[in-house]
Amino acid sequence: MTPEETRARLLYRDGMMLVLDKPAGVAVHAGPKGGLSLEDDFDALRFGLPRKAALAHRLDRDTAGCLVLGRHHKALEKLGLLFKQGKIAKTYWAIVAGAPEAESGAIDLKLGRLDDRRGWWMKVDPKGQPALTLWRVKGRGIWRSGPIAWLELEPRTGRTHQLRVHCASQGWPILGDAIYGARADLPLQLLARKVVVPLSKGKPPIEVEAPAPPHMLEALAACGFAGEAPPAEIASAARTGDAPL
């Protein structure tokens, strides 16, 4: 992206943290084989600091939405500890194939690596690491001749591909998931919708929401999504460089 396009995707900015609206289909960092990544654009997000911001966590290449960056070493240490301790709440939206019988529930299934040849591919494994996802249905519909559901997902652990494997294990895989899911001809219908970061003691946590991306709007509308207002005032301030530091 150009520097202007990168800054236009900024959802929140303060002296320690940035939250970027990550586009789907872009890796957050270069893999072992190199290649372009979102990190290549972070120089546009210095806003006067001597060093560019760095990733405080990761999102899959095909997942859109809230990506948290630390603006300096001290901020990265604090954010990293908050993520490790599970104190940063994350909410995702997903469009899944099928129709969950209940309106809400919890998926408590351990996850492990599929095998050594598949890199980061994961599977449900009783001997794996604990993984817990809370879910609720926000809407249901018919799209492209099949039943779908719009889910709100809250991962209480941060395992690789957790939401994708957990949803597939219940018989309602995420649309566009070429590894575990259904309709691989579609973009992945998964959005990191919101993060809640308790960054400062004695102050309310910082809540940031990402807008629904264009590639999810048609399926969301089929489930009753009526659109949303423009992002909060902080987004406009952040994009113009006027947000508080």
C-alpha positions as CSV (number, residue, x, y, z in Angstrom):
1,M,0.0,0.0,0.0
2,T,1.0,3.6,-0.4
3,P,1.8,5.6,2.8
4,E,-1.6,7.3,2.4
5,E,-3.4,4.0,2.0
6,T,-1.7,2.6,5.1
7,R,-2.6,5.6,7.2
8,A,-6.1,5.5,6.0
9,R,-6.5,2.0,7.5
10,L,-5.5,3.3,11.0
11,L,-8.3,2.8,13.5
12,Y,-6.6,4.0,16.7
13,R,-3.5,5.8,17.7
14,D,-2.0,6.9,21.0
15,G,1.6,7.2,22.4
16,M,2.0,3.4,22.9
17,M,-0.3,1.6,20.5
18,L,-1.7,1.6,17.0
19,V,-4.6,-0.5,15.8
20,L,-4.7,-1.1,12.0
21,D,-7.5,-2.4,9.9
22,K,-5.6,-5.2,8.3
23,P,-6.8,-6.1,4.7
24,A,-7.5,-9.7,3.9
25,G,-5.1,-11.6,1.7
26,V,-2.0,-9.8,3.0
27,A,0.6,-11.5,5.3
28,V,1.4,-9.5,8.4
29,H,5.1,-10.4,8.1
30,A,7.4,-12.1,5.5
31,G,7.6,-15.9,5.8
32,P,10.6,-18.1,5.5
33,K,10.6,-17.6,1.8
34,G,10.4,-13.8,2.0
35,G,7.9,-11.8,0.0
36,L,5.8,-8.7,0.5
37,S,4.0,-8.2,3.8
38,L,2.1,-5.6,5.8
39,E,5.3,-4.9,7.8
40,D,6.7,-3.3,4.7
41,D,4.3,-0.5,5.1
42,F,4.9,0.3,8.8
43,D,7.4,3.1,8.1
44,A,4.3,5.2,7.2
45,L,3.1,4.9,10.8
46,R,6.0,6.4,12.7
47,F,4.2,9.8,13.4
48,G,7.4,11.4,14.5
49,L,9.0,8.5,16.4
50,P,12.5,7.4,15.5
51,R,11.5,3.7,15.0
52,K,8.6,2.2,13.2
53,A,5.9,0.3,15.0
54,A,6.0,-3.5,15.3
55,L,3.5,-6.3,15.6
56,A,2.1,-7.0,19.0
57,H,0.3,-10.2,17.8
58,R,-0.5,-11.9,14.5
59,L,-3.5,-12.5,12.2
60,D,-3.7,-15.1,9.5
61,R,-3.0,-13.8,5.9
62,D,-6.6,-14.2,4.9
63,T,-8.2,-12.7,8.1
64,A,-9.2,-9.0,8.0
65,G,-9.6,-6.6,10.9
66,C,-8.0,-5.3,14.1
67,L,-4.2,-5.7,14.2
68,V,-2.4,-4.3,17.3
69,L,1.0,-2.7,16.9
70,G,3.3,-1.4,19.6
71,R,5.0,1.9,18.9
72,H,8.2,1.3,20.9
73,H,10.0,-1.4,22.9
74,K,8.3,-0.6,26.2
75,A,4.9,-0.7,24.6
76,L,5.6,-4.0,22.8
77,E,6.7,-5.6,26.2
78,K,3.5,-4.4,27.8
79,L,1.2,-5.5,25.0
80,G,3.0,-8.8,24.7
81,L,2.4,-9.5,28.4
82,L,-1.3,-8.6,28.1
83,F,-1.8,-10.9,25.2
84,K,0.1,-13.7,26.9
85,Q,-2.0,-13.3,30.1
86,G,-5.2,-13.3,28.1
87,K,-6.2,-9.8,29.2
88,I,-6.8,-8.5,25.8
89,A,-10.3,-9.4,24.7
90,K,-10.8,-10.3,21.0
91,T,-14.1,-10.6,19.2
92,Y,-14.4,-12.1,15.7
93,W,-17.2,-12.3,13.1
94,A,-17.4,-15.3,10.9
95,I,-19.8,-16.6,8.2
96,V,-20.1,-20.3,8.5
97,A,-21.7,-22.9,6.2
98,G,-24.6,-24.7,7.8
99,A,-26.8,-23.9,10.8
100,P,-25.8,-24.3,14.4
101,E,-28.7,-25.9,16.3
102,A,-28.2,-23.7,19.4
103,E,-28.0,-19.9,19.6
104,S,-24.8,-19.8,21.6
105,G,-22.3,-22.1,23.2
106,A,-18.7,-23.0,24.0
107,I,-16.2,-25.1,22.1
108,D,-13.6,-26.6,24.5
109,L,-11.4,-28.8,22.4
110,K,-7.6,-29.2,22.6
111,L,-5.6,-28.5,19.4
112,G,-2.4,-29.9,18.1
113,R,-0.4,-29.9,14.8
114,L,-1.8,-31.9,12.0
115,D,1.6,-33.4,11.2
116,D,5.2,-32.2,10.6
117,R,4.7,-31.8,6.9
118,R,1.8,-29.3,7.2
119,G,3.5,-26.4,8.9
120,W,0.9,-24.5,10.9
121,W,-2.1,-26.7,10.0
122,M,-3.9,-27.9,13.1
123,K,-6.4,-30.5,14.2
124,V,-8.5,-31.4,17.3
125,D,-6.2,-33.5,19.5
126,P,-6.9,-34.7,23.0
127,K,-3.2,-34.5,23.7
128,G,-2.9,-31.0,22.3
129,Q,-3.0,-27.6,24.0
130,P,-6.2,-26.4,25.7
131,A,-8.4,-24.2,23.4
132,L,-11.7,-22.5,24.3
133,T,-14.0,-20.5,22.0
134,L,-17.3,-18.9,23.0
135,W,-19.8,-18.3,20.2
136,R,-23.2,-17.0,19.5
137,V,-25.4,-16.6,16.5
138,K,-26.0,-13.0,15.3
139,G,-28.0,-14.0,12.2
140,R,-29.0,-16.7,9.9
141,G,-29.8,-16.9,6.2
142,I,-29.6,-18.6,2.8
143,W,-26.8,-17.5,0.5
144,R,-25.7,-19.1,-2.8
145,S,-28.3,-21.8,-2.3
146,G,-27.2,-23.0,1.1
147,P,-27.8,-22.2,4.8
148,I,-25.3,-19.9,6.5
149,A,-24.9,-18.3,9.9
150,W,-23.2,-15.1,11.1
151,L,-21.4,-15.9,14.3
152,E,-19.7,-13.8,16.9
153,L,-16.6,-15.7,18.2
154,E,-14.6,-15.0,21.3
155,P,-11.4,-17.0,21.6
156,R,-10.4,-17.3,25.2
157,T,-7.1,-18.9,24.2
158,G,-4.8,-18.0,21.2
159,R,-4.0,-21.2,19.4
160,T,-3.0,-21.2,15.8
161,H,-6.1,-21.5,13.5
162,Q,-8.2,-21.9,16.6
163,L,-11.5,-20.4,15.3
164,R,-11.2,-22.2,11.9
165,V,-10.6,-25.6,13.4
166,H,-13.2,-25.2,16.2
167,C,-15.9,-24.2,13.8
168,A,-15.1,-27.0,11.3
169,S,-15.2,-29.5,14.2
170,Q,-18.8,-28.6,14.9
171,G,-20.0,-29.2,11.3
172,W,-20.2,-25.5,10.4
173,P,-16.9,-24.5,8.8
174,I,-16.0,-20.9,8.0
175,L,-16.8,-20.1,4.4
176,G,-13.7,-19.5,2.2
177,D,-11.4,-21.6,4.4
178,A,-9.4,-23.5,1.9
179,I,-7.8,-25.7,4.6
180,Y,-10.5,-26.7,7.1
181,G,-13.7,-25.2,5.6
182,A,-16.1,-24.8,2.8
183,R,-16.3,-22.9,-0.5
184,A,-12.6,-22.4,-1.0
185,D,-13.5,-20.3,-4.1
186,L,-14.5,-17.5,-1.7
187,P,-12.3,-15.1,0.3
188,L,-12.1,-16.2,3.9
189,Q,-15.2,-14.9,5.7
190,L,-13.5,-14.1,9.0
191,L,-13.1,-10.6,10.6
192,A,-11.1,-9.6,13.7
193,R,-14.0,-7.3,14.7
194,K,-12.9,-5.9,18.0
195,V,-10.1,-5.7,20.5
196,V,-10.4,-4.4,24.1
197,V,-7.0,-3.5,25.6
198,P,-6.6,-2.6,29.3
199,L,-3.5,-0.5,28.5
200,S,-3.4,1.9,31.5
201,K,-4.2,1.3,35.1
202,G,-7.0,3.4,36.4
203,K,-8.4,4.2,33.0
204,P,-11.1,2.4,31.0
205,P,-9.8,-0.2,28.5
206,I,-9.4,0.9,24.9
207,E,-12.1,-0.6,22.6
208,V,-11.5,-0.6,18.9
209,E,-13.7,-2.0,16.2
210,A,-12.9,-2.7,12.5
211,P,-15.6,-2.3,9.9
212,A,-17.0,-5.2,8.0
213,P,-14.8,-5.7,4.9
214,P,-16.3,-5.5,1.4
215,H,-15.8,-9.2,0.7
216,M,-18.1,-10.2,3.7
217,L,-20.9,-7.7,3.1
218,E,-23.0,-9.9,0.8
219,A,-23.1,-12.9,3.1
220,L,-23.6,-10.6,6.2
221,A,-26.6,-9.0,4.5
222,A,-28.1,-12.4,3.8
223,C,-28.0,-12.9,7.6
224,G,-29.7,-9.6,8.4
225,F,-26.7,-7.3,8.7
226,A,-28.0,-3.8,7.8
227,G,-24.7,-2.0,7.6
228,E,-23.0,0.2,10.1
229,A,-22.2,3.8,10.8
230,P,-18.7,5.1,9.9
231,P,-15.9,4.3,12.4
232,A,-15.8,6.4,15.6
233,E,-14.3,9.8,15.7
234,I,-11.0,8.4,16.8
235,A,-10.5,6.8,13.4
236,S,-10.8,10.1,11.6
237,A,-8.5,11.7,14.1
238,A,-5.9,8.9,13.7
239,R,-6.0,9.1,10.0
240,T,-5.2,12.8,9.9
241,G,-2.6,12.6,12.7
242,D,-4.7,14.5,15.2
243,A,-5.3,11.7,17.7
244,P,-3.8,12.3,21.2
245,L,-0.3,11.1,21.8
